[in-house]
Amino acid sequence: MGSMSDKVAGKANEVAGKVKQGVGKATGNDQMRAEGAVQETKGKVQTATGKAKDTVKNVVDRM
């Protein structure tokens, strides 16, 4: 995956995770809240991975 696709997928997972958490909280569904938290964390990791790839690419390009 390229850095842009990592960042886009990461943001999508973050948003979806937050929505799941909200729905889980509103309906009293603890499993959905937990799944949402995991998905949000996965998204944050994906986003960070994309940013790290950009940083590495920029450093290599400057050499």
OpenMM code with the backbone's topology and positions (N, CA, C; nanometers):
from openmm import Vec3, app, unit

residues = "MET GLY SER MET SER ASP LYS VAL ALA GLY LYS ALA ASN GLU VAL ALA GLY LYS VAL LYS GLN GLY VAL GLY LYS ALA THR GLY ASN ASP GLN MET ARG ALA GLU GLY ALA VAL GLN GLU THR LYS GLY LYS VAL GLN THR ALA THR GLY LYS ALA LYS ASP THR VAL LYS ASN VAL VAL ASP ARG MET".split()
positions = [
    Vec3(0.0836, -0.1180, 0.0000),
    Vec3(0.0000, 0.0000, 0.0000),
    Vec3(0.0880, 0.1242, 0.0000),
    Vec3(0.0484, 0.2229, -0.0766),
    Vec3(0.1222, 0.3469, -0.0778),
    Vec3(0.0833, 0.4333, 0.0408),
    Vec3(0.1581, 0.5399, 0.0596),
    Vec3(0.1321, 0.6250, 0.1752),
    Vec3(-0.0061, 0.6894, 0.1686),
    Vec3(-0.0477, 0.7299, 0.0500),
    Vec3(-0.1785, 0.7946, 0.0378),
    Vec3(-0.2909, 0.6959, 0.0693),
    Vec3(-0.2807, 0.5748, 0.0160),
    Vec3(-0.3868, 0.4765, 0.0427),
    Vec3(-0.3886, 0.4358, 0.1896),
    Vec3(-0.2720, 0.4318, 0.2541),
    Vec3(-0.2671, 0.4043, 0.3986),
    Vec3(-0.3391, 0.5134, 0.4756),
    Vec3(-0.3128, 0.6374, 0.4386),
    Vec3(-0.3748, 0.7492, 0.5107),
    Vec3(-0.5253, 0.7542, 0.4884),
    Vec3(-0.5691, 0.7289, 0.3660),
    Vec3(-0.7125, 0.7306, 0.3359),
    Vec3(-0.7838, 0.6163, 0.4080),
    Vec3(-0.7285, 0.4963, 0.3988),
    Vec3(-0.7887, 0.3812, 0.4663),
    Vec3(-0.7881, 0.4020, 0.6177),
    Vec3(-0.6808, 0.4616, 0.6669),
    Vec3(-0.6719, 0.4882, 0.8101),
    Vec3(-0.7803, 0.5833, 0.8573),
    Vec3(-0.7991, 0.6917, 0.7853),
    Vec3(-0.9034, 0.7887, 0.8232),
    Vec3(-1.0417, 0.7250, 0.8133),
    Vec3(-1.0631, 0.6431, 0.7115),
    Vec3(-1.1927, 0.5761, 0.6968),
    Vec3(-1.2185, 0.4830, 0.8147),
    Vec3(-1.1164, 0.4090, 0.8566),
    Vec3(-1.1327, 0.3202, 0.9709),
    Vec3(-1.1529, 0.3978, 1.1008),
    Vec3(-1.0842, 0.5097, 1.1148),
    Vec3(-1.1035, 0.5921, 1.2341),
    Vec3(-1.2481, 0.6395, 1.2440),
    Vec3(-1.3004, 0.6906, 1.1339),
    Vec3(-1.4376, 0.7423, 1.1325),
    Vec3(-1.5374, 0.6292, 1.1570),
    Vec3(-1.5197, 0.5181, 1.0870),
    Vec3(-1.6113, 0.4051, 1.1037),
    Vec3(-1.6078, 0.3535, 1.2476),
    Vec3(-1.4891, 0.3511, 1.3048),
    Vec3(-1.4758, 0.3059, 1.4430),
    Vec3(-1.5473, 0.3981, 1.5405),
    Vec3(-1.5351, 0.5277, 1.5173),
    Vec3(-1.6038, 0.6239, 1.6044),
    Vec3(-1.7554, 0.6093, 1.5920),
    Vec3(-1.8025, 0.5869, 1.4693),
    Vec3(-1.9462, 0.5688, 1.4478),
    Vec3(-1.9941, 0.4429, 1.5207),
    Vec3(-1.9199, 0.3333, 1.5059),
    Vec3(-1.9570, 0.2088, 1.5736),
    Vec3(-1.9622, 0.2292, 1.7248),
    Vec3(-1.8650, 0.3021, 1.7766),
    Vec3(-1.8646, 0.3267, 1.9207),
    Vec3(-1.9885, 0.4053, 1.9630),
    Vec3(-2.0228, 0.5042, 1.8838),
    Vec3(-2.1401, 0.5853, 1.9143),
    Vec3(-2.2689, 0.5049, 1.9102),
    Vec3(-2.2813, 0.4217, 1.8074),
    Vec3(-2.4003, 0.3369, 1.7956),
    Vec3(-2.4032, 0.2361, 1.9104),
    Vec3(-2.2902, 0.1798, 1.9406),
    Vec3(-2.2826, 0.0838, 2.0506),
    Vec3(-2.3201, 0.1467, 2.1835),
    Vec3(-2.2739, 0.2679, 2.2038),
    Vec3(-2.3069, 0.3388, 2.3272),
    Vec3(-2.4559, 0.3709, 2.3324),
    Vec3(-2.5103, 0.4166, 2.2208),
    Vec3(-2.6514, 0.4545, 2.2160),
    Vec3(-2.7447, 0.3345, 2.2344),
    Vec3(-2.7012, 0.2189, 2.1874),
    Vec3(-2.7862, 0.0998, 2.1963),
    Vec3(-2.7500, 0.0101, 2.3138),
    Vec3(-2.6456, 0.0466, 2.3864),
    Vec3(-2.6024, -0.0364, 2.4994),
    Vec3(-2.5325, -0.1641, 2.4564),
    Vec3(-2.4786, -0.1641, 2.3345),
    Vec3(-2.4118, -0.2817, 2.2795),
    Vec3(-2.2611, -0.2695, 2.3058),
    Vec3(-2.2149, -0.3352, 2.4127),
    Vec3(-2.0738, -0.3254, 2.4502),
    Vec3(-1.9813, -0.3880, 2.3470),
    Vec3(-2.0268, -0.4929, 2.2810),
    Vec3(-1.9430, -0.5564, 2.1789),
    Vec3(-1.9189, -0.4606, 2.0623),
    Vec3(-2.0224, -0.3896, 2.0204),
    Vec3(-2.0068, -0.2946, 1.9105),
    Vec3(-1.9144, -0.1804, 1.9515),
    Vec3(-1.9270, -0.1353, 2.0749),
    Vec3(-1.8375, -0.0292, 2.1239),
    Vec3(-1.6926, -0.0763, 2.1200),
    Vec3(-1.6690, -0.2003, 2.1638),
    Vec3(-1.5331, -0.2551, 2.1638),
    Vec3(-1.4795, -0.2702, 2.0217),
    Vec3(-1.5636, -0.3197, 1.9312),
    Vec3(-1.5217, -0.3334, 1.7910),
    Vec3(-1.4881, -0.1970, 1.7315),
    Vec3(-1.5667, -0.0981, 1.7667),
    Vec3(-1.5408, 0.0371, 1.7185),
    Vec3(-1.4089, 0.0917, 1.7692),
    Vec3(-1.3791, 0.0647, 1.8944),
    Vec3(-1.2523, 0.1111, 1.9517),
    Vec3(-1.1337, 0.0454, 1.8813),
    Vec3(-1.1468, -0.0844, 1.8540),
    Vec3(-1.0397, -0.1565, 1.7834),
    Vec3(-1.0234, -0.1005, 1.6425),
    Vec3(-1.1339, -0.0774, 1.5741),
    Vec3(-1.1276, -0.0257, 1.4369),
    Vec3(-1.0684, 0.1145, 1.4351),
    Vec3(-1.1040, 0.1975, 1.5322),
    Vec3(-1.0483, 0.3323, 1.5381),
    Vec3(-0.8972, 0.3268, 1.5597),
    Vec3(-0.8535, 0.2384, 1.6483),
    Vec3(-0.7099, 0.2237, 1.6737),
    Vec3(-0.6372, 0.1742, 1.5491),
    Vec3(-0.6977, 0.0782, 1.4801),
    Vec3(-0.6396, 0.0287, 1.3544),
    Vec3(-0.6236, 0.1439, 1.2555),
    Vec3(-0.7237, 0.2281, 1.2480),
    Vec3(-0.7174, 0.3431, 1.1579),
    Vec3(-0.6063, 0.4392, 1.1944),
    Vec3(-0.5882, 0.4623, 1.3233),
    Vec3(-0.4811, 0.5521, 1.3676),
    Vec3(-0.3442, 0.4951, 1.3309),
    Vec3(-0.3298, 0.3637, 1.3428),
    Vec3(-0.2038, 0.2995, 1.3051),
    Vec3(-0.1813, 0.3109, 1.1546),
    Vec3(-0.2854, 0.2877, 1.0760),
    Vec3(-0.2727, 0.3005, 0.9299),
    Vec3(-0.2339, 0.4428, 0.8909),
    Vec3(-0.2970, 0.5401, 0.9521),
    Vec3(-0.2670, 0.6796, 0.9217),
    Vec3(-0.1220, 0.7112, 0.9569),
    Vec3(-0.0781, 0.6650, 1.0731),
    Vec3(0.0598, 0.6885, 1.1147),
    Vec3(0.1580, 0.6204, 1.0203),
    Vec3(0.1232, 0.5022, 0.9721),
    Vec3(0.2086, 0.4304, 0.8772),
    Vec3(0.2226, 0.5103, 0.7478),
    Vec3(0.1125, 0.5642, 0.6992),
    Vec3(0.1174, 0.6462, 0.5781),
    Vec3(0.2039, 0.7693, 0.5960),
    Vec3(0.1930, 0.8338, 0.7115),
    Vec3(0.2747, 0.9523, 0.7386),
    Vec3(0.4222, 0.9145, 0.7486),
    Vec3(0.4508, 0.8001, 0.8098),
    Vec3(0.5898, 0.7548, 0.8212),
    Vec3(0.6485, 0.7258, 0.6829),
    Vec3(0.5681, 0.6655, 0.5964),
    Vec3(0.6153, 0.6389, 0.4598),
    Vec3(0.6482, 0.7695, 0.3884),
    Vec3(0.5639, 0.8710, 0.4065),
    Vec3(0.5911, 1.0019, 0.3462),
    Vec3(0.7220, 1.0596, 0.3979),
    Vec3(0.7434, 1.0487, 0.5268),
    Vec3(0.8655, 1.1019, 0.5875),
    Vec3(0.9883, 1.0322, 0.5311),
    Vec3(0.9841, 0.9006, 0.5235),
    Vec3(1.0966, 0.8238, 0.4693),
    Vec3(1.1207, 0.8620, 0.3243),
    Vec3(1.0142, 0.8726, 0.2476),
    Vec3(1.0283, 0.9106, 0.1059),
    Vec3(1.0918, 1.0491, 0.0930),
    Vec3(1.0491, 1.1435, 0.1750),
    Vec3(1.1063, 1.2775, 0.1696),
    Vec3(1.2537, 1.2786, 0.2041),
    Vec3(1.2921, 1.1991, 0.3021),
    Vec3(1.4327, 1.1923, 0.3402),
    Vec3(1.5144, 1.1313, 0.2266),
    Vec3(1.4650, 1.0240, 0.1679),
    Vec3(1.5360, 0.9592, 0.0580),
    Vec3(1.5462, 1.0529, -0.0626),
    Vec3(1.4387, 1.1264, -0.0901),
    Vec3(1.4400, 1.2181, -0.2042),
    Vec3(1.5422, 1.3307, -0.1877),
    Vec3(1.5697, 1.3677, -0.0637),
    Vec3(1.6658, 1.4761, -0.0385),
    Vec3(1.8105, 1.4308, -0.0516),
    Vec3(1.8331, 1.2991, -0.0558),
    Vec3(1.9704, 1.2482, -0.0630),
    Vec3(2.0273, 1.2613, -0.2001),
] * unit.nanometer
topology = app.Topology()
chain = topology.addChain("A")
for resn in residues:
    res = topology.addResidue(resn, chain)
    for name in ("N", "CA", "C"):
        topology.addAtom(name, app.Element.getBySymbol(name[0]), res)
